[in-house]
Amino acid sequence: MENQHPSPNTDYDCLIFDIDDTLYPSSFGLNKLIGQNIIAYIIQKLGIQKEKASDLSLLLYKHYGTTLAGLRAIGYDIDYEDFHGFVHGQLAYSDLLKPDPILRSLLLSLPIRKIAFTNADAAHASNVLSRLGLEDCFETVICFETLNPNQNVSGVVNNASDLAKVLPTGSQDIFDIMGENVVSSEYPKTPVVCKPSIEAFELVFNMADINPQRTLFFDDSVCNIQSGKRVGLHTVLVGKSQKVKGADYALESIHNIREALPELWEALEKTEKVKYTEQVAVETSVRA
């Protein structure tokens, strides 16, 4: 991990970056393949009909932030290692990603704390960062295992009769349960901690000693950005040219970070200029 230096005099002393579709463009297609693998897992491992698997995955992702979190909420006792291995283990990272020296240079040019925060597992995060050539650009990587250290969670629903106990009265179909007429407080709870939950952000702040009011958060998910804004972060929506509610900035590409946030570099340049002036003054005084 990178060596830490005192931050220049800016409004920010920490930068938090999502990984997938944030540090690389969605056009690379990696996340699309991940989505396909999740649907295949639902069909093959859980025995859900092919016609319903895609809609179910999208529905759970929409309400819980990840399909895995949603599957746990509606009663499936998922083996996390097996799930991540199935979903990410088949990915050809070397074919889909390539080193990004431009982004690496941008990140390393800033002596500000940089943290990667992903809902994915540690192996996937490591593979992506290594392939992009960014593995030493972050102080730490906060991932699924960081926020979910205990693999066996009590209270997991294992069968239909138990599932009925946690569902809203009058419906046994998941598409009714998660439908538009059901208020969020009635959704089954998930034991998985992940973005965009407030709990996930607060855990990260505590773990990494982060002041959200002095932190910039970069993510491609509108939902994550809006949640980050609610907990006090300054927010940067990546992959979009227009801001949405909750986003302070919008970057079509992460490569545009310097154009969108020149103050990060301006503060650094001012610091370097002051150091140079002081050095010249000292040398002049010694000669005199």
TAVEN-V352899 format. One record per residue. N is the residue number from 0. SS is DSSP state (alpha for helix, beta for strand, coil for the rest). PSI is psi in whole degrees, -180 to 180 (999 if undefined). D_FIRST is the distance of its C-alpha to the first C-alpha in whole Angstrom. Layout:
# TAVEN-V352899
[[N	SS	PSI	D_FIRST] [N	SS	PSI	D_FIRST]]
This chain:
# TAVEN-V352899
[[0	coil	157	0] [1	coil	151	4] [2	coil	140	7] [3	coil	143	9] [4	coil	159	13] [5	coil	138	16] [6	coil	146	17] [7	coil	171	20] [8	coil	81	23] [9	coil	177	23] [10	coil	-7	24] [11	coil	141	20] [12	coil	8	17] [13	beta	143	15] [14	beta	127	15] [15	beta	127	15] [16	beta	129	15] [17	coil	168	17] [18	coil	-68	16] [19	coil	130	19] [20	coil	13	22] [21	coil	-52	20] [22	coil	-9	17] [23	coil	156	20] [24	coil	151	24] [25	alpha	-22	26] [26	alpha	-16	28] [27	alpha	-23	26] [28	coil	3	27] [29	alpha	-46	25] [30	alpha	-31	25] [31	alpha	-43	29] [32	alpha	-38	29] [33	alpha	-44	27] [34	alpha	-40	30] [35	alpha	-39	32] [36	alpha	-35	31] [37	alpha	-43	31] [38	alpha	-41	34] [39	alpha	-39	35] [40	alpha	-46	33] [41	alpha	-40	36] [42	alpha	-51	39] [43	alpha	-40	38] [44	alpha	-32	37] [45	alpha	-9	38] [46	coil	24	42] [47	coil	142	42] [48	coil	142	44] [49	alpha	-37	43] [50	alpha	-26	44] [51	alpha	-18	43] [52	alpha	-45	39] [53	alpha	-45	38] [54	alpha	-39	39] [55	alpha	-46	38] [56	alpha	-46	35] [57	alpha	-41	35] [58	alpha	-45	37] [59	alpha	-40	34] [60	alpha	-43	31] [61	alpha	-41	33] [62	alpha	-24	34] [63	alpha	-10	31] [64	coil	-33	28] [65	coil	151	27] [66	alpha	-37	30] [67	alpha	-46	29] [68	alpha	-39	29] [69	alpha	-40	33] [70	alpha	-40	34] [71	alpha	-38	33] [72	alpha	-37	35] [73	coil	6	38] [74	coil	-2	38] [75	coil	127	36] [76	coil	84	35] [77	coil	134	32] [78	coil	111	30] [79	alpha	-43	26] [80	alpha	-41	25] [81	alpha	-43	28] [82	alpha	-52	28] [83	alpha	-36	24] [84	alpha	-40	25] [85	alpha	-44	28] [86	alpha	-40	27] [87	alpha	-22	23] [88	coil	-20	24] [89	coil	-3	27] [90	coil	136	25] [91	coil	80	25] [92	alpha	-40	21] [93	alpha	-24	22] [94	alpha	-24	25] [95	alpha	-27	24] [96	coil	154	21] [97	coil	159	20] [98	coil	143	17] [99	coil	83	17] [100	alpha	-27	17] [101	alpha	-50	19] [102	alpha	-39	16] [103	alpha	-45	13] [104	alpha	-41	15] [105	alpha	-46	16] [106	alpha	-44	13] [107	alpha	-17	11] [108	coil	-10	15] [109	coil	113	14] [110	coil	53	13] [111	coil	145	13] [112	beta	134	11] [113	beta	126	10] [114	beta	136	10] [115	beta	134	11] [116	beta	109	14] [117	coil	152	17] [118	coil	-11	20] [119	coil	170	19] [120	coil	167	18] [121	alpha	-40	15] [122	alpha	-44	16] [123	alpha	-46	17] [124	alpha	-44	14] [125	alpha	-43	12] [126	alpha	-43	15] [127	alpha	-49	15] [128	alpha	-40	12] [129	alpha	-43	12] [130	alpha	-33	16] [131	alpha	-11	15] [132	coil	28	12] [133	coil	14	10] [134	coil	-23	7] [135	coil	18	5] [136	coil	-5	6] [137	coil	143	6] [138	coil	-42	5] [139	beta	161	7] [140	beta	118	9] [141	beta	122	13] [142	coil	-168	15] [143	alpha	-48	19] [144	alpha	-30	18] [145	alpha	-43	16] [146	alpha	-14	20] [147	coil	66	22] [148	coil	-24	21] [149	coil	115	25] [150	coil	-33	26] [151	coil	111	30] [152	coil	128	31] [153	coil	156	35] [154	coil	11	37] [155	coil	136	36] [156	coil	130	39] [157	coil	-10	41] [158	coil	172	44] [159	alpha	-39	46] [160	alpha	-38	48] [161	alpha	-38	45] [162	alpha	-39	43] [163	alpha	-28	47] [164	alpha	-23	46] [165	alpha	1	43] [166	coil	155	44] [167	coil	146	46] [168	coil	137	50] [169	coil	6	52] [170	coil	136	50] [171	coil	4	48] [172	coil	129	47] [173	alpha	-32	43] [174	alpha	-26	44] [175	alpha	-41	46] [176	alpha	-42	44] [177	coil	12	41] [178	coil	173	44] [179	coil	-23	44] [180	coil	-1	47] [181	coil	126	45] [182	coil	153	43] [183	alpha	-30	39] [184	alpha	-14	40] [185	alpha	-6	42] [186	coil	142	39] [187	coil	143	38] [188	coil	149	35] [189	coil	142	32] [190	coil	-8	30] [191	coil	131	27] [192	coil	122	25] [193	coil	164	23] [194	coil	143	23] [195	coil	22	26] [196	coil	143	27] [197	alpha	-37	27] [198	alpha	-41	26] [199	alpha	-46	22] [200	alpha	-43	22] [201	alpha	-37	23] [202	alpha	-42	21] [203	alpha	-44	18] [204	alpha	-43	19] [205	alpha	-44	20] [206	alpha	-43	16] [207	alpha	7	14] [208	coil	59	17] [209	coil	136	17] [210	coil	107	21] [211	alpha	-28	22] [212	alpha	-11	24] [213	alpha	29	22] [214	beta	137	19] [215	beta	133	20] [216	beta	122	19] [217	beta	125	19] [218	beta	151	21] [219	coil	-12	24] [220	coil	123	26] [221	alpha	-41	29] [222	alpha	-44	29] [223	alpha	-40	25] [224	alpha	-45	26] [225	alpha	-37	29] [226	alpha	-41	28] [227	alpha	-38	25] [228	alpha	-38	27] [229	alpha	-28	29] [230	coil	9	27] [231	coil	3	26] [232	coil	153	24] [233	beta	134	24] [234	beta	144	24] [235	beta	112	24] [236	beta	122	25] [237	beta	140	24] [238	coil	1	26] [239	coil	146	29] [240	coil	-15	31] [241	coil	139	33] [242	coil	154	32] [243	coil	173	33] [244	coil	128	34] [245	coil	-14	31] [246	coil	127	29] [247	coil	-30	28] [248	beta	160	27] [249	beta	131	28] [250	beta	125	26] [251	coil	-32	27] [252	coil	147	24] [253	alpha	-22	21] [254	alpha	-16	21] [255	alpha	9	24] [256	alpha	-38	21] [257	alpha	-37	22] [258	alpha	-37	26] [259	alpha	-31	26] [260	coil	60	24] [261	alpha	-22	25] [262	alpha	-26	25] [263	alpha	-43	21] [264	alpha	-33	21] [265	alpha	-41	25] [266	alpha	-40	24] [267	alpha	-43	21] [268	alpha	-39	24] [269	alpha	-41	26] [270	alpha	-44	24] [271	alpha	-37	24] [272	alpha	-41	28] [273	alpha	-43	28] [274	alpha	-42	26] [275	alpha	-43	28] [276	alpha	-43	32] [277	alpha	-39	31] [278	alpha	-43	30] [279	alpha	-41	34] [280	alpha	-40	36] [281	alpha	-45	35] [282	alpha	-39	35] [283	alpha	-41	39] [284	alpha	-39	40] [285	alpha	-43	39] [286	alpha	-38	41] [287	coil	999	44]]
